[in-house]
């Protein structure tokens, strides 16, 4: 039995998230079925962080145990051959120690959120960005974002169904930048609460659109109340961009 670490990229548009669900197409299901074809036995994938329906990944990490004696590069290529035509690609595969766990061994995760703030909708990336049809002030958004950086109780930005044992997290990075007609929000932490990034982006949009003063971000954070969150940003603008291991 050999354990493989897979780096996976996918467009989340046609899937109901990562995790297997009866009767619904998910990334985990499609990838497991592709591996089982060449492995010759049932497999179970374990990922670094389950993504919701519509969320994309540029660098998801998963591990899988395969009984067959096979090189890592052939695992990568065989996966991709059997994944067609699904918008999923195994970018790399490598053998790892049996103690490696894609979720528990991870020491950091990073996300990107993309917003296009122009009047006309984005024809080519409609399912890959949040279209906001008015101009946002990225400088005010970045100022408000820094209020959230650090060790806080993020109850306000936590989904009601979140199963984390504590709402307290340390947010290492939350930066807002503009590139042309696109606003990019970068978030990094050891781990995130369910819907935390999308909830924070929803609040930042209120600041950028002039509906909230910057100071209201601190008021919302300190409220420790989900009702203080103005609403979540849609899933299709969110990307898992990195999972770190070790220091």
DAVEN-V860988 format. One record per residue. N is the residue number from 1. RES is the residue in three letters. NEAR is the number of other ideal C-beta (glycine too) atoms within 12 Angstrom. Layout:
n->N res->RES near->NEAR
n->N res->RES near->NEAR
This chain:
n->1 res->UNK near->15
n->2 res->UNK near->25
n->3 res->UNK near->28
n->4 res->UNK near->40
n->5 res->UNK near->39
n->6 res->UNK near->46
n->7 res->UNK near->33
n->8 res->UNK near->45
n->9 res->UNK near->31
n->10 res->UNK near->39
n->11 res->UNK near->27
n->12 res->UNK near->36
n->13 res->UNK near->27
n->14 res->UNK near->21
n->15 res->UNK near->34
n->16 res->UNK near->25
n->17 res->UNK near->32
n->18 res->UNK near->39
n->19 res->UNK near->26
n->20 res->UNK near->23
n->21 res->UNK near->17
n->22 res->UNK near->9
n->23 res->UNK near->8
n->24 res->UNK near->17
n->25 res->UNK near->25
n->26 res->UNK near->31
n->27 res->UNK near->45
n->28 res->UNK near->34
n->29 res->UNK near->27
n->30 res->UNK near->34
n->31 res->UNK near->44
n->32 res->UNK near->32
n->33 res->UNK near->24
n->34 res->UNK near->32
n->35 res->UNK near->40
n->36 res->UNK near->23
n->37 res->UNK near->22
n->38 res->UNK near->24
n->39 res->UNK near->29
n->40 res->UNK near->14
n->41 res->UNK near->16
n->42 res->UNK near->15
n->43 res->UNK near->31
n->44 res->UNK near->23
n->45 res->UNK near->40
n->46 res->UNK near->31
n->47 res->UNK near->36
n->48 res->UNK near->38
n->49 res->UNK near->39
n->50 res->UNK near->32
n->51 res->UNK near->43
n->52 res->UNK near->34
n->53 res->UNK near->25
n->54 res->UNK near->31
n->55 res->UNK near->42
n->56 res->UNK near->37
n->57 res->UNK near->43
n->58 res->UNK near->26
n->59 res->UNK near->34
n->60 res->UNK near->45
n->61 res->UNK near->43
n->62 res->UNK near->47
n->63 res->UNK near->38
n->64 res->UNK near->42
n->65 res->UNK near->29
n->66 res->UNK near->34
n->67 res->UNK near->18
n->68 res->UNK near->21
n->69 res->UNK near->13
n->70 res->UNK near->23
n->71 res->UNK near->16
n->72 res->UNK near->24
n->73 res->UNK near->17
n->74 res->UNK near->22
n->75 res->UNK near->38
n->76 res->UNK near->30
n->77 res->UNK near->21
n->78 res->UNK near->28
n->79 res->UNK near->41
n->80 res->UNK near->28
n->81 res->UNK near->18
n->82 res->UNK near->24
n->83 res->UNK near->30
n->84 res->UNK near->16
n->85 res->UNK near->13
n->86 res->UNK near->27
n->87 res->UNK near->23
n->88 res->UNK near->38
n->89 res->UNK near->30
n->90 res->UNK near->39
n->91 res->UNK near->24
n->92 res->UNK near->24
n->93 res->UNK near->32
n->94 res->UNK near->23
n->95 res->UNK near->25
n->96 res->UNK near->27
n->97 res->UNK near->15
n->98 res->UNK near->14
n->99 res->UNK near->12
n->100 res->UNK near->26
n->101 res->UNK near->24
n->102 res->UNK near->34
n->103 res->UNK near->24
n->104 res->UNK near->18
n->105 res->UNK near->24
n->106 res->UNK near->30
n->107 res->UNK near->21
n->108 res->UNK near->28
n->109 res->UNK near->38
n->110 res->UNK near->35
n->111 res->UNK near->44
n->112 res->UNK near->35
n->113 res->UNK near->43
n->114 res->UNK near->38
n->115 res->UNK near->41
n->116 res->UNK near->31
n->117 res->UNK near->32
n->118 res->UNK near->22
n->119 res->UNK near->12
n->120 res->UNK near->12
n->121 res->UNK near->17
n->122 res->UNK near->24
n->123 res->UNK near->12
n->124 res->UNK near->11
n->125 res->UNK near->22
n->126 res->UNK near->18
n->127 res->UNK near->26
n->128 res->UNK near->30
n->129 res->UNK near->35
n->130 res->UNK near->38
n->131 res->UNK near->29
n->132 res->UNK near->33
n->133 res->UNK near->17
n->134 res->UNK near->16
n->135 res->UNK near->20
n->136 res->UNK near->35
n->137 res->UNK near->26
n->138 res->UNK near->29
n->139 res->UNK near->19
n->140 res->UNK near->29
n->141 res->UNK near->41
n->142 res->UNK near->28
n->143 res->UNK near->25
n->144 res->UNK near->38
n->145 res->UNK near->37
n->146 res->UNK near->23
n->147 res->UNK near->31
n->148 res->UNK near->42
n->149 res->UNK near->27
n->150 res->UNK near->19
n->151 res->UNK near->16
n->152 res->UNK near->29
n->153 res->UNK near->24
n->154 res->UNK near->42
n->155 res->UNK near->29
n->156 res->UNK near->36
n->157 res->UNK near->46
n->158 res->UNK near->34
n->159 res->UNK near->24
n->160 res->UNK near->18
n->161 res->UNK near->11
n->162 res->UNK near->22
n->163 res->UNK near->13
n->164 res->UNK near->20
n->165 res->UNK near->10
n->166 res->UNK near->16
n->167 res->UNK near->27
n->168 res->UNK near->20
n->169 res->UNK near->33
n->170 res->UNK near->22
n->171 res->UNK near->34
n->172 res->UNK near->24
n->173 res->UNK near->29
n->174 res->UNK near->40
n->175 res->UNK near->29
n->176 res->UNK near->39
n->177 res->UNK near->22
n->178 res->UNK near->24
n->179 res->UNK near->17
n->180 res->UNK near->14
n->181 res->UNK near->23
n->182 res->UNK near->26
n->183 res->UNK near->39
n->184 res->UNK near->33
n->185 res->UNK near->43
n->186 res->UNK near->32
n->187 res->UNK near->40
n->188 res->UNK near->27
n->189 res->UNK near->34
n->190 res->UNK near->26
n->191 res->UNK near->32
n->192 res->UNK near->41
n->193 res->UNK near->36
n->194 res->UNK near->28
n->195 res->UNK near->35
n->196 res->UNK near->42
n->197 res->UNK near->46
n->198 res->UNK near->38
n->199 res->UNK near->40
n->200 res->UNK near->47
n->201 res->UNK near->45
n->202 res->UNK near->38
n->203 res->UNK near->41
n->204 res->UNK near->51
n->205 res->UNK near->41
n->206 res->UNK near->31
n->207 res->UNK near->37
n->208 res->UNK near->35
n->209 res->UNK near->25
n->210 res->UNK near->17
n->211 res->UNK near->23
n->212 res->UNK near->29
n->213 res->UNK near->19
n->214 res->UNK near->27
n->215 res->UNK near->15
n->216 res->UNK near->25
n->217 res->UNK near->40
n->218 res->UNK near->24
n->219 res->UNK near->22
n->220 res->UNK near->35
n->221 res->UNK near->35
n->222 res->UNK near->18
n->223 res->UNK near->21
n->224 res->UNK near->19
n->225 res->UNK near->18
n->226 res->UNK near->27
n->227 res->UNK near->15
n->228 res->UNK near->25
n->229 res->UNK near->36
n->230 res->UNK near->27
n->231 res->UNK near->24
n->232 res->UNK near->33
n->233 res->UNK near->37
n->234 res->UNK near->30
n->235 res->UNK near->33
n->236 res->UNK near->31
n->237 res->UNK near->39
n->238 res->UNK near->43
n->239 res->UNK near->36
n->240 res->UNK near->39
n->241 res->UNK near->32
n->242 res->UNK near->28
n->243 res->UNK near->37
n->244 res->UNK near->22
n->245 res->UNK near->26
n->246 res->UNK near->9
n->247 res->UNK near->5
